[in-house]
Amino acid sequence: MMAEAILYGIIIILLILVIILLMLYLSAKSNPYYVVYDEETKSALKRRVSTLKEDLESELVDFDVEEWERTLEESIDEEVRNL
């Protein structure tokens, strides 16, 4: 009698475990952690990244650090005066 109760308890625990694992599997299958792109999308993304990189590099060439520092110091001085 006691052995049957323990056996039923183990079977119930295993069924619950199988249900939980099945739910986790279905959740992972519907929401993958990675994305697979086709070749056309991948090449479009590469072109976009290259364009953004070129734009950033051209802006950095035109960027004047000394002027930026001077503007920043003036802005800080003005804020201190307003306090």
PDB file of N, CA, C and O in Angstrom:
ATOM      1  N   MET A   1       0.814  -1.186   0.000  1.00  0.00           N
ATOM      2  CA  MET A   1       0.000   0.000   0.000  1.00  0.00           C
ATOM      3  C   MET A   1       0.866   1.263   0.000  1.00  0.00           C
ATOM      4  O   MET A   1       0.623   2.186  -0.777  1.00  0.00           O
ATOM      5  N   MET A   2       1.868   1.299   0.865  1.00  0.00           N
ATOM      6  CA  MET A   2       2.768   2.451   0.962  1.00  0.00           C
ATOM      7  C   MET A   2       3.584   2.590  -0.322  1.00  0.00           C
ATOM      8  O   MET A   2       3.812   3.702  -0.799  1.00  0.00           O
ATOM      9  N   ALA A   3       4.026   1.454  -0.881  1.00  0.00           N
ATOM     10  CA  ALA A   3       4.816   1.479  -2.107  1.00  0.00           C
ATOM     11  C   ALA A   3       3.994   2.020  -3.266  1.00  0.00           C
ATOM     12  O   ALA A   3       4.526   2.730  -4.119  1.00  0.00           O
ATOM     13  N   GLU A   4       2.712   1.698  -3.311  1.00  0.00           N
ATOM     14  CA  GLU A   4       1.844   2.203  -4.370  1.00  0.00           C
ATOM     15  C   GLU A   4       1.667   3.709  -4.266  1.00  0.00           C
ATOM     16  O   GLU A   4       1.641   4.391  -5.290  1.00  0.00           O
ATOM     17  N   ALA A   5       1.546   4.235  -3.080  1.00  0.00           N
ATOM     18  CA  ALA A   5       1.393   5.675  -2.869  1.00  0.00           C
ATOM     19  C   ALA A   5       2.657   6.415  -3.316  1.00  0.00           C
ATOM     20  O   ALA A   5       2.577   7.464  -3.953  1.00  0.00           O
ATOM     21  N   ILE A   6       3.800   5.870  -2.982  1.00  0.00           N
ATOM     22  CA  ILE A   6       5.066   6.475  -3.399  1.00  0.00           C
ATOM     23  C   ILE A   6       5.191   6.424  -4.914  1.00  0.00           C
ATOM     24  O   ILE A   6       5.643   7.391  -5.529  1.00  0.00           O
ATOM     25  N   LEU A   7       4.797   5.308  -5.526  1.00  0.00           N
ATOM     26  CA  LEU A   7       4.858   5.164  -6.983  1.00  0.00           C
ATOM     27  C   LEU A   7       3.941   6.176  -7.658  1.00  0.00           C
ATOM     28  O   LEU A   7       4.342   6.806  -8.637  1.00  0.00           O
ATOM     29  N   TYR A   8       2.708   6.347  -7.152  1.00  0.00           N
ATOM     30  CA  TYR A   8       1.787   7.338  -7.708  1.00  0.00           C
ATOM     31  C   TYR A   8       2.348   8.752  -7.537  1.00  0.00           C
ATOM     32  O   TYR A   8       2.206   9.583  -8.435  1.00  0.00           O
ATOM     33  N   GLY A   9       2.965   9.027  -6.424  1.00  0.00           N
ATOM     34  CA  GLY A   9       3.575  10.344  -6.191  1.00  0.00           C
ATOM     35  C   GLY A   9       4.688  10.625  -7.187  1.00  0.00           C
ATOM     36  O   GLY A   9       4.786  11.727  -7.726  1.00  0.00           O
ATOM     37  N   ILE A  10       5.522   9.628  -7.427  1.00  0.00           N
ATOM     38  CA  ILE A  10       6.619   9.789  -8.397  1.00  0.00           C
ATOM     39  C   ILE A  10       6.060  10.005  -9.791  1.00  0.00           C
ATOM     40  O   ILE A  10       6.568  10.844 -10.535  1.00  0.00           O
ATOM     41  N   ILE A  11       5.014   9.257 -10.163  1.00  0.00           N
ATOM     42  CA  ILE A  11       4.413   9.406 -11.495  1.00  0.00           C
ATOM     43  C   ILE A  11       3.817  10.804 -11.657  1.00  0.00           C
ATOM     44  O   ILE A  11       3.965  11.420 -12.712  1.00  0.00           O
ATOM     45  N   ILE A  12       3.157  11.300 -10.637  1.00  0.00           N
ATOM     46  CA  ILE A  12       2.567  12.647 -10.711  1.00  0.00           C
ATOM     47  C   ILE A  12       3.662  13.702 -10.841  1.00  0.00           C
ATOM     48  O   ILE A  12       3.540  14.632 -11.638  1.00  0.00           O
ATOM     49  N   ILE A  13       4.724  13.558 -10.064  1.00  0.00           N
ATOM     50  CA  ILE A  13       5.846  14.509 -10.142  1.00  0.00           C
ATOM     51  C   ILE A  13       6.479  14.473 -11.530  1.00  0.00           C
ATOM     52  O   ILE A  13       6.802  15.524 -12.084  1.00  0.00           O
ATOM     53  N   LEU A  14       6.662  13.282 -12.100  1.00  0.00           N
ATOM     54  CA  LEU A  14       7.245  13.162 -13.445  1.00  0.00           C
ATOM     55  C   LEU A  14       6.328  13.776 -14.501  1.00  0.00           C
ATOM     56  O   LEU A  14       6.814  14.428 -15.425  1.00  0.00           O
ATOM     57  N   LEU A  15       5.027  13.583 -14.387  1.00  0.00           N
ATOM     58  CA  LEU A  15       4.090  14.189 -15.343  1.00  0.00           C
ATOM     59  C   LEU A  15       4.150  15.719 -15.279  1.00  0.00           C
ATOM     60  O   LEU A  15       4.153  16.391 -16.311  1.00  0.00           O
ATOM     61  N   ILE A  16       4.198  16.254 -14.075  1.00  0.00           N
ATOM     62  CA  ILE A  16       4.304  17.708 -13.925  1.00  0.00           C
ATOM     63  C   ILE A  16       5.613  18.214 -14.533  1.00  0.00           C
ATOM     64  O   ILE A  16       5.636  19.250 -15.198  1.00  0.00           O
ATOM     65  N   LEU A  17       6.691  17.484 -14.304  1.00  0.00           N
ATOM     66  CA  LEU A  17       7.994  17.858 -14.862  1.00  0.00           C
ATOM     67  C   LEU A  17       7.967  17.826 -16.385  1.00  0.00           C
ATOM     68  O   LEU A  17       8.510  18.724 -17.029  1.00  0.00           O
ATOM     69  N   VAL A  18       7.344  16.806 -16.970  1.00  0.00           N
ATOM     70  CA  VAL A  18       7.242  16.711 -18.432  1.00  0.00           C
ATOM     71  C   VAL A  18       6.427  17.875 -18.983  1.00  0.00           C
ATOM     72  O   VAL A  18       6.783  18.445 -20.015  1.00  0.00           O
ATOM     73  N   ILE A  19       5.351  18.229 -18.315  1.00  0.00           N
ATOM     74  CA  ILE A  19       4.524  19.356 -18.770  1.00  0.00           C
ATOM     75  C   ILE A  19       5.321  20.655 -18.717  1.00  0.00           C
ATOM     76  O   ILE A  19       5.264  21.456 -19.650  1.00  0.00           O
ATOM     77  N   ILE A  20       6.056  20.865 -17.643  1.00  0.00           N
ATOM     78  CA  ILE A  20       6.867  22.084 -17.522  1.00  0.00           C
ATOM     79  C   ILE A  20       7.940  22.132 -18.608  1.00  0.00           C
ATOM     80  O   ILE A  20       8.150  23.175 -19.228  1.00  0.00           O
ATOM     81  N   LEU A  21       8.613  21.016 -18.837  1.00  0.00           N
ATOM     82  CA  LEU A  21       9.650  20.983 -19.879  1.00  0.00           C
ATOM     83  C   LEU A  21       9.054  21.205 -21.261  1.00  0.00           C
ATOM     84  O   LEU A  21       9.668  21.876 -22.091  1.00  0.00           O
ATOM     85  N   LEU A  22       7.874  20.660 -21.527  1.00  0.00           N
ATOM     86  CA  LEU A  22       7.208  20.875 -22.807  1.00  0.00           C
ATOM     87  C   LEU A  22       6.855  22.348 -22.990  1.00  0.00           C
ATOM     88  O   LEU A  22       7.014  22.893 -24.082  1.00  0.00           O
ATOM     89  N   MET A  23       6.378  22.992 -21.929  1.00  0.00           N
ATOM     90  CA  MET A  23       6.062  24.421 -22.018  1.00  0.00           C
ATOM     91  C   MET A  23       7.322  25.246 -22.282  1.00  0.00           C
ATOM     92  O   MET A  23       7.289  26.182 -23.081  1.00  0.00           O
ATOM     93  N   LEU A  24       8.415  24.914 -21.630  1.00  0.00           N
ATOM     94  CA  LEU A  24       9.679  25.626 -21.869  1.00  0.00           C
ATOM     95  C   LEU A  24      10.172  25.420 -23.292  1.00  0.00           C
ATOM     96  O   LEU A  24      10.668  26.355 -23.920  1.00  0.00           O
ATOM     97  N   TYR A  25      10.038  24.209 -23.801  1.00  0.00           N
ATOM     98  CA  TYR A  25      10.466  23.907 -25.169  1.00  0.00           C
ATOM     99  C   TYR A  25       9.656  24.725 -26.169  1.00  0.00           C
ATOM    100  O   TYR A  25      10.219  25.338 -27.077  1.00  0.00           O
ATOM    101  N   LEU A  26       8.336  24.734 -26.003  1.00  0.00           N
ATOM    102  CA  LEU A  26       7.482  25.478 -26.927  1.00  0.00           C
ATOM    103  C   LEU A  26       7.754  26.977 -26.844  1.00  0.00           C
ATOM    104  O   LEU A  26       7.708  27.669 -27.861  1.00  0.00           O
ATOM    105  N   SER A  27       8.033  27.483 -25.655  1.00  0.00           N
ATOM    106  CA  SER A  27       8.353  28.896 -25.491  1.00  0.00           C
ATOM    107  C   SER A  27       9.666  29.241 -26.197  1.00  0.00           C
ATOM    108  O   SER A  27       9.757  30.264 -26.875  1.00  0.00           O
ATOM    109  N   ALA A  28      10.667  28.401 -26.041  1.00  0.00           N
ATOM    110  CA  ALA A  28      11.960  28.650 -26.687  1.00  0.00           C
ATOM    111  C   ALA A  28      11.853  28.525 -28.198  1.00  0.00           C
ATOM    112  O   ALA A  28      12.538  29.237 -28.932  1.00  0.00           O
ATOM    113  N   LYS A  29      11.014  27.642 -28.656  1.00  0.00           N
ATOM    114  CA  LYS A  29      10.862  27.444 -30.097  1.00  0.00           C
ATOM    115  C   LYS A  29      10.167  28.640 -30.744  1.00  0.00           C
ATOM    116  O   LYS A  29      10.511  29.021 -31.863  1.00  0.00           O
ATOM    117  N   SER A  30       9.199  29.235 -30.056  1.00  0.00           N
ATOM    118  CA  SER A  30       8.480  30.366 -30.636  1.00  0.00           C
ATOM    119  C   SER A  30       9.249  31.677 -30.513  1.00  0.00           C
ATOM    120  O   SER A  30       9.007  32.599 -31.292  1.00  0.00           O
ATOM    121  N   ASN A  31      10.164  31.784 -29.563  1.00  0.00           N
ATOM    122  CA  ASN A  31      10.956  33.006 -29.366  1.00  0.00           C
ATOM    123  C   ASN A  31      12.442  32.655 -29.338  1.00  0.00           C
ATOM    124  O   ASN A  31      13.032  32.560 -28.261  1.00  0.00           O
ATOM    125  N   PRO A  32      13.051  32.463 -30.503  1.00  0.00           N
ATOM    126  CA  PRO A  32      14.477  32.101 -30.494  1.00  0.00           C
ATOM    127  C   PRO A  32      15.342  33.268 -30.020  1.00  0.00           C
ATOM    128  O   PRO A  32      14.969  34.433 -30.161  1.00  0.00           O
ATOM    129  N   TYR A  33      16.490  32.938 -29.464  1.00  0.00           N
ATOM    130  CA  TYR A  33      17.409  33.963 -28.963  1.00  0.00           C
ATOM    131  C   TYR A  33      18.280  34.545 -30.065  1.00  0.00           C
ATOM    132  O   TYR A  33      18.949  35.557 -29.852  1.00  0.00           O
ATOM    133  N   TYR A  34      18.284  33.943 -31.200  1.00  0.00           N
ATOM    134  CA  TYR A  34      19.097  34.438 -32.305  1.00  0.00           C
ATOM    135  C   TYR A  34      18.208  34.625 -33.527  1.00  0.00           C
ATOM    136  O   TYR A  34      17.129  34.041 -33.626  1.00  0.00           O
ATOM    137  N   VAL A  35      18.683  35.451 -34.454  1.00  0.00           N
ATOM    138  CA  VAL A  35      17.921  35.735 -35.659  1.00  0.00           C
ATOM    139  C   VAL A  35      18.757  35.331 -36.850  1.00  0.00           C
ATOM    140  O   VAL A  35      19.943  35.653 -36.920  1.00  0.00           O
ATOM    141  N   VAL A  36      18.158  34.640 -37.770  1.00  0.00           N
ATOM    142  CA  VAL A  36      18.858  34.238 -38.993  1.00  0.00           C
ATOM    143  C   VAL A  36      18.356  35.133 -40.114  1.00  0.00           C
ATOM    144  O   VAL A  36      17.161  35.158 -40.411  1.00  0.00           O
ATOM    145  N   TYR A  37      19.266  35.864 -40.734  1.00  0.00           N
ATOM    146  CA  TYR A  37      18.911  36.752 -41.833  1.00  0.00           C
ATOM    147  C   TYR A  37      19.213  36.083 -43.163  1.00  0.00           C
ATOM    148  O   TYR A  37      20.149  35.292 -43.277  1.00  0.00           O
ATOM    149  N   ASP A  38      18.419  36.407 -44.154  1.00  0.00           N
ATOM    150  CA  ASP A  38      18.740  35.930 -45.495  1.00  0.00           C
ATOM    151  C   ASP A  38      19.868  36.798 -46.046  1.00  0.00           C
ATOM    152  O   ASP A  38      20.216  37.823 -45.459  1.00  0.00           O
ATOM    153  N   GLU A  39      20.427  36.387 -47.158  1.00  0.00           N
ATOM    154  CA  GLU A  39      21.605  37.080 -47.709  1.00  0.00           C
ATOM    155  C   GLU A  39      21.297  38.522 -48.104  1.00  0.00           C
ATOM    156  O   GLU A  39      22.132  39.407 -47.919  1.00  0.00           O
ATOM    157  N   GLU A  40      20.105  38.761 -48.646  1.00  0.00           N
ATOM    158  CA  GLU A  40      19.756  40.119 -49.070  1.00  0.00           C
ATOM    159  C   GLU A  40      19.680  41.068 -47.873  1.00  0.00           C
ATOM    160  O   GLU A  40      20.191  42.186 -47.931  1.00  0.00           O
ATOM    161  N   THR A  41      19.053  40.626 -46.809  1.00  0.00           N
ATOM    162  CA  THR A  41      18.952  41.451 -45.604  1.00  0.00           C
ATOM    163  C   THR A  41      20.323  41.664 -44.979  1.00  0.00           C
ATOM    164  O   THR A  41      20.643  42.760 -44.519  1.00  0.00           O
ATOM    165  N   LYS A  42      21.124  40.612 -44.966  1.00  0.00           N
ATOM    166  CA  LYS A  42      22.465  40.714 -44.387  1.00  0.00           C
ATOM    167  C   LYS A  42      23.315  41.725 -45.165  1.00  0.00           C
ATOM    168  O   LYS A  42      24.024  42.530 -44.562  1.00  0.00           O
ATOM    169  N   SER A  43      23.248  41.685 -46.487  1.00  0.00           N
ATOM    170  CA  SER A  43      24.041  42.620 -47.282  1.00  0.00           C
ATOM    171  C   SER A  43      23.516  44.051 -47.120  1.00  0.00           C
ATOM    172  O   SER A  43      24.299  45.001 -47.110  1.00  0.00           O
ATOM    173  N   ALA A  44      22.186  44.206 -46.994  1.00  0.00           N
ATOM    174  CA  ALA A  44      21.626  45.548 -46.778  1.00  0.00           C
ATOM    175  C   ALA A  44      22.090  46.104 -45.436  1.00  0.00           C
ATOM    176  O   ALA A  44      22.419  47.285 -45.335  1.00  0.00           O
ATOM    177  N   LEU A  45      22.118  45.264 -44.409  1.00  0.00           N
ATOM    178  CA  LEU A  45      22.606  45.708 -43.102  1.00  0.00           C
ATOM    179  C   LEU A  45      24.085  46.081 -43.161  1.00  0.00           C
ATOM    180  O   LEU A  45      24.502  47.072 -42.561  1.00  0.00           O
ATOM    181  N   LYS A  46      24.876  45.290 -43.882  1.00  0.00           N
ATOM    182  CA  LYS A  46      26.306  45.604 -44.013  1.00  0.00           C
ATOM    183  C   LYS A  46      26.502  46.936 -44.720  1.00  0.00           C
ATOM    184  O   LYS A  46      27.349  47.733 -44.317  1.00  0.00           O
ATOM    185  N   ARG A  47      25.717  47.188 -45.784  1.00  0.00           N
ATOM    186  CA  ARG A  47      25.833  48.469 -46.498  1.00  0.00           C
ATOM    187  C   ARG A  47      25.459  49.626 -45.580  1.00  0.00           C
ATOM    188  O   ARG A  47      26.114  50.668 -45.587  1.00  0.00           O
ATOM    189  N   ARG A  48      24.404  49.441 -44.793  1.00  0.00           N
ATOM    190  CA  ARG A  48      23.956  50.504 -43.883  1.00  0.00           C
ATOM    191  C   ARG A  48      25.013  50.804 -42.825  1.00  0.00           C
ATOM    192  O   ARG A  48      25.281  51.966 -42.521  1.00  0.00           O
ATOM    193  N   VAL A  49      25.607  49.764 -42.272  1.00  0.00           N
ATOM    194  CA  VAL A  49      26.653  49.949 -41.269  1.00  0.00           C
ATOM    195  C   VAL A  49      27.864  50.645 -41.894  1.00  0.00           C
ATOM    196  O   VAL A  49      28.458  51.529 -41.276  1.00  0.00           O
ATOM    197  N   SER A  50      28.228  50.253 -43.106  1.00  0.00           N
ATOM    198  CA  SER A  50      29.361  50.896 -43.782  1.00  0.00           C
ATOM    199  C   SER A  50      29.081  52.372 -44.016  1.00  0.00           C
ATOM    200  O   SER A  50      29.958  53.213 -43.820  1.00  0.00           O
ATOM    201  N   THR A  51      27.865  52.685 -44.435  1.00  0.00           N
ATOM    202  CA  THR A  51      27.498  54.083 -44.672  1.00  0.00           C
ATOM    203  C   THR A  51      27.558  54.888 -43.381  1.00  0.00           C
ATOM    204  O   THR A  51      28.083  56.001 -43.360  1.00  0.00           O
ATOM    205  N   LEU A  52      27.022  54.326 -42.313  1.00  0.00           N
ATOM    206  CA  LEU A  52      27.072  55.027 -41.023  1.00  0.00           C
ATOM    207  C   LEU A  52      28.504  55.218 -40.553  1.00  0.00           C
ATOM    208  O   LEU A  52      28.837  56.261 -39.990  1.00  0.00           O
ATOM    209  N   LYS A  53      29.353  54.225 -40.776  1.00  0.00           N
ATOM    210  CA  LYS A  53      30.756  54.332 -40.382  1.00  0.00           C
ATOM    211  C   LYS A  53      31.446  55.448 -41.162  1.00  0.00           C
ATOM    212  O   LYS A  53      32.194  56.238 -40.586  1.00  0.00           O
ATOM    213  N   GLU A  54      31.198  55.514 -42.461  1.00  0.00           N
ATOM    214  CA  GLU A  54      31.804  56.568 -43.281  1.00  0.00           C
ATOM    215  C   GLU A  54      31.312  57.943 -42.838  1.00  0.00           C
ATOM    216  O   GLU A  54      32.098  58.887 -42.758  1.00  0.00           O
ATOM    217  N   ASP A  55      30.008  58.061 -42.548  1.00  0.00           N
ATOM    218  CA  ASP A  55      29.469  59.344 -42.086  1.00  0.00           C
ATOM    219  C   ASP A  55      30.122  59.767 -40.773  1.00  0.00           C
ATOM    220  O   ASP A  55      30.490  60.930 -40.608  1.00  0.00           O
ATOM    221  N   LEU A  56      30.264  58.837 -39.852  1.00  0.00           N
ATOM    222  CA  LEU A  56      30.880  59.140 -38.567  1.00  0.00           C
ATOM    223  C   LEU A  56      32.336  59.548 -38.740  1.00  0.00           C
ATOM    224  O   LEU A  56      32.796  60.498 -38.107  1.00  0.00           O
ATOM    225  N   GLU A  57      33.061  58.836 -39.594  1.00  0.00           N
ATOM    226  CA  GLU A  57      34.467  59.185 -39.821  1.00  0.00           C
ATOM    227  C   GLU A  57      34.601  60.569 -40.442  1.00  0.00           C
ATOM    228  O   GLU A  57      35.505  61.321 -40.079  1.00  0.00           O
ATOM    229  N   SER A  58      33.716  60.917 -41.372  1.00  0.00           N
ATOM    230  CA  SER A  58      33.792  62.244 -41.992  1.00  0.00           C
ATOM    231  C   SER A  58      33.455  63.341 -40.979  1.00  0.00           C
ATOM    232  O   SER A  58      34.044  64.421 -41.019  1.00  0.00           O
ATOM    233  N   GLU A  59      32.513  63.070 -40.074  1.00  0.00           N
ATOM    234  CA  GLU A  59      32.202  64.062 -39.046  1.00  0.00           C
ATOM    235  C   GLU A  59      33.350  64.211 -38.051  1.00  0.00           C
ATOM    236  O   GLU A  59      33.598  65.306 -37.547  1.00  0.00           O
ATOM    237  N   LEU A  60      34.042  63.123 -37.769  1.00  0.00           N
ATOM    238  CA  LEU A  60      35.170  63.209 -36.848  1.00  0.00           C
ATOM    239  C   LEU A  60      36.318  64.003 -37.452  1.00  0.00           C
ATOM    240  O   LEU A  60      37.059  64.665 -36.725  1.00  0.00           O
ATOM    241  N   VAL A  61      36.475  63.948 -38.762  1.00  0.00           N
ATOM    242  CA  VAL A  61      37.529  64.722 -39.416  1.00  0.00           C
ATOM    243  C   VAL A  61      37.231  66.209 -39.266  1.00  0.00           C
ATOM    244  O   VAL A  61      38.138  67.009 -39.040  1.00  0.00           O
ATOM    245  N   ASP A  62      35.949  66.578 -39.394  1.00  0.00           N
ATOM    246  CA  ASP A  62      35.554  67.988 -39.290  1.00  0.00           C
ATOM    247  C   ASP A  62      35.442  68.473 -37.855  1.00  0.00           C
ATOM    248  O   ASP A  62      35.297  69.675 -37.629  1.00  0.00           O
ATOM    249  N   PHE A  63      35.503  67.581 -36.885  1.00  0.00           N
ATOM    250  CA  PHE A  63      35.307  67.940 -35.487  1.00  0.00           C
ATOM    251  C   PHE A  63      36.549  68.632 -34.932  1.00  0.00           C
ATOM    252  O   PHE A  63      37.663  68.116 -35.024  1.00  0.00           O
ATOM    253  N   ASP A  64      36.331  69.805 -34.359  1.00  0.00           N
ATOM    254  CA  ASP A  64      37.430  70.576 -33.783  1.00  0.00           C
ATOM    255  C   ASP A  64      37.371  70.443 -32.263  1.00  0.00           C
ATOM    256  O   ASP A  64      36.464  70.968 -31.618  1.00  0.00           O
ATOM    257  N   VAL A  65      38.341  69.741 -31.707  1.00  0.00           N
ATOM    258  CA  VAL A  65      38.358  69.465 -30.272  1.00  0.00           C
ATOM    259  C   VAL A  65      38.569  70.750 -29.476  1.00  0.00           C
ATOM    260  O   VAL A  65      37.927  70.951 -28.445  1.00  0.00           O
ATOM    261  N   GLU A  66      39.457  71.616 -29.943  1.00  0.00           N
ATOM    262  CA  GLU A  66      39.739  72.848 -29.203  1.00  0.00           C
ATOM    263  C   GLU A  66      38.505  73.739 -29.129  1.00  0.00           C
ATOM    264  O   GLU A  66      38.219  74.324 -28.084  1.00  0.00           O
ATOM    265  N   GLU A  67      37.780  73.842 -30.227  1.00  0.00           N
ATOM    266  CA  GLU A  67      36.562  74.653 -30.228  1.00  0.00           C
ATOM    267  C   GLU A  67      35.519  74.042 -29.290  1.00  0.00           C
ATOM    268  O   GLU A  67      34.826  74.763 -28.572  1.00  0.00           O
ATOM    269  N   TRP A  68      35.413  72.724 -29.299  1.00  0.00           N
ATOM    270  CA  TRP A  68      34.470  72.039 -28.423  1.00  0.00           C
ATOM    271  C   TRP A  68      34.823  72.280 -26.953  1.00  0.00           C
ATOM    272  O   TRP A  68      33.941  72.539 -26.135  1.00  0.00           O
ATOM    273  N   GLU A  69      36.127  72.195 -26.617  1.00  0.00           N
ATOM    274  CA  GLU A  69      36.564  72.440 -25.243  1.00  0.00           C
ATOM    275  C   GLU A  69      36.271  73.874 -24.821  1.00  0.00           C
ATOM    276  O   GLU A  69      35.835  74.122 -23.697  1.00  0.00           O
ATOM    277  N   ARG A  70      36.512  74.813 -25.726  1.00  0.00           N
ATOM    278  CA  ARG A  70      36.270  76.222 -25.425  1.00  0.00           C
ATOM    279  C   ARG A  70      34.774  76.459 -25.190  1.00  0.00           C
ATOM    280  O   ARG A  70      34.399  77.149 -24.242  1.00  0.00           O
ATOM    281  N   THR A  71      33.942  75.907 -26.025  1.00  0.00           N
ATOM    282  CA  THR A  71      32.494  76.043 -25.863  1.00  0.00           C
ATOM    283  C   THR A  71      32.031  75.408 -24.559  1.00  0.00           C
ATOM    284  O   THR A  71      31.172  75.951 -23.864  1.00  0.00           O
ATOM    285  N   LEU A  72      32.604  74.261 -24.235  1.00  0.00           N
ATOM    286  CA  LEU A  72      32.244  73.574 -23.005  1.00  0.00           C
ATOM    287  C   LEU A  72      32.644  74.397 -21.788  1.00  0.00           C
ATOM    288  O   LEU A  72      31.867  74.515 -20.840  1.00  0.00           O
ATOM    289  N   GLU A  73      33.844  74.967 -21.804  1.00  0.00           N
ATOM    290  CA  GLU A  73      34.291  75.803 -20.684  1.00  0.00           C
ATOM    291  C   GLU A  73      33.413  77.033 -20.523  1.00  0.00           C
ATOM    292  O   GLU A  73      33.082  77.416 -19.401  1.00  0.00           O
ATOM    293  N   GLU A  74      33.031  77.658 -21.637  1.00  0.00           N
ATOM    294  CA  GLU A  74      32.155  78.822 -21.571  1.00  0.00           C
ATOM    295  C   GLU A  74      30.805  78.441 -20.985  1.00  0.00           C
ATOM    296  O   GLU A  74      30.239  79.173 -20.173  1.00  0.00           O
ATOM    297  N   SER A  75      30.304  77.306 -21.400  1.00  0.00           N
ATOM    298  CA  SER A  75      29.022  76.831 -20.895  1.00  0.00           C
ATOM    299  C   SER A  75      29.097  76.543 -19.403  1.00  0.00           C
ATOM    300  O   SER A  75      28.170  76.870 -18.663  1.00  0.00           O
ATOM    301  N   ILE A  76      30.183  75.939 -18.957  1.00  0.00           N
ATOM    302  CA  ILE A  76      30.361  75.651 -17.537  1.00  0.00           C
ATOM    303  C   ILE A  76      30.478  76.943 -16.743  1.00  0.00           C
ATOM    304  O   ILE A  76      29.874  77.073 -15.678  1.00  0.00           O
ATOM    305  N   ASP A  77      31.257  77.907 -17.255  1.00  0.00           N
ATOM    306  CA  ASP A  77      31.401  79.200 -16.572  1.00  0.00           C
ATOM    307  C   ASP A  77      30.052  79.895 -16.451  1.00  0.00           C
ATOM    308  O   ASP A  77      29.746  80.472 -15.408  1.00  0.00           O
ATOM    309  N   GLU A  78      29.255  79.848 -17.487  1.00  0.00           N
ATOM    310  CA  GLU A  78      27.941  80.484 -17.455  1.00  0.00           C
ATOM    311  C   GLU A  78      27.039  79.814 -16.426  1.00  0.00           C
ATOM    312  O   GLU A  78      26.309  80.489 -15.700  1.00  0.00           O
ATOM    313  N   GLU A  79      27.090  78.495 -16.365  1.00  0.00           N
ATOM    314  CA  GLU A  79      26.278  77.765 -15.375  1.00  0.00           C
ATOM    315  C   GLU A  79      26.711  78.110 -13.950  1.00  0.00           C
ATOM    316  O   GLU A  79      25.874  78.248 -13.058  1.00  0.00           O
ATOM    317  N   VAL A  80      28.035  78.248 -13.740  1.00  0.00           N
ATOM    318  CA  VAL A  80      28.545  78.589 -12.409  1.00  0.00           C
ATOM    319  C   VAL A  80      28.086  80.018 -12.044  1.00  0.00           C
ATOM    320  O   VAL A  80      27.707  80.270 -10.900  1.00  0.00           O
ATOM    321  N   ARG A  81      28.118  80.925 -12.989  1.00  0.00           N
ATOM    322  CA  ARG A  81      27.673  82.294 -12.714  1.00  0.00           C
ATOM    323  C   ARG A  81      26.189  82.340 -12.374  1.00  0.00           C
ATOM    324  O   ARG A  81      25.755  83.154 -11.559  1.00  0.00           O
ATOM    325  N   ASN A  82      25.420  81.467 -12.998  1.00  0.00           N
ATOM    326  CA  ASN A  82      23.971  81.448 -12.754  1.00  0.00           C
ATOM    327  C   ASN A  82      23.621  80.827 -11.414  1.00  0.00           C
ATOM    328  O   ASN A  82      22.491  80.973 -10.947  1.00  0.00           O
ATOM    329  N   LEU A  83      24.553  80.146 -10.790  1.00  0.00           N
ATOM    330  CA  LEU A  83      24.300  79.563  -9.472  1.00  0.00           C
ATOM    331  C   LEU A  83      24.382  80.601  -8.439  1.00  0.00           C
ATOM    332  O   LEU A  83      24.198  80.310  -7.257  1.00  0.00           O
TER     333      LEU A  83
END
